[in-house]
Amino acid sequence: MASKAVSYLDRGILPIRILFGALFLYTSLWHGMHGAKFLQSIRDYQIAPGSLVPWSGFLFIALEAGVGIALVFGYFVRPVAIAAAVLLSVFTIAMVSAIVRGLDIACGCGLGDTQVGWLDVARDVLLIAVALLIAWRTGKERVPQVQTA
């Protein structure tokens, strides 16, 4: 029974990977189209020095786009999924830091103008789990065994 569940999971990894990659592409496009708002979000977290904000914004957009393209088209899936988990971990740590410090700031995640809260942290933890699931199950698809006489 467990192998049947794993088999269904393996079949579902492809659409999960493509949708996950599309999410990263969407956020990179949103951040690029709303650059001033995105850079202000980075400043509001009060983590990076002011002179590094434009560079970190560019780096985040480039990483999101690269992760998205690689996952949608299936390039280097396992290492890219791990990189996505690391990137999401950085965002999650920044959000927890903002919440603990009592900052009332916009998330800056490209999903609207929501304020940073524990729901955003939970969402990112779930997305980290999806990234790790993709990394774990990629390449594990079962190939039917052909019996020869």
Sequence and secondary structure as in RCSB ss.txt:
>XXXX:A:sequence
MASKAVSYLDRGILPIRILFGALFLYTSLWHGMHGAKFLQSIRDYQIAPGSLVPWSGFLFIALEAGVGIALVFGY
FVRPVAIAAAVLLSVFTIAMVSAIVRGLDIACGCGLGDTQVGWLDVARDVLLIAVALLIAWRTGKERVPQVQTA
>XXXX:A:secstr
 HHHHHHHHHHHHHHHHHHHHHHHHHHHHHHHHTHHHHHHHHHHTT S GGGHHHHHHHHHHHHHHHHHHHHHTS
SHHHHHHHHHHHHHHHHHHHHHHHHTT   B  SSSSS B  HHHHHHHHHHHHHHHHHHHHTT          
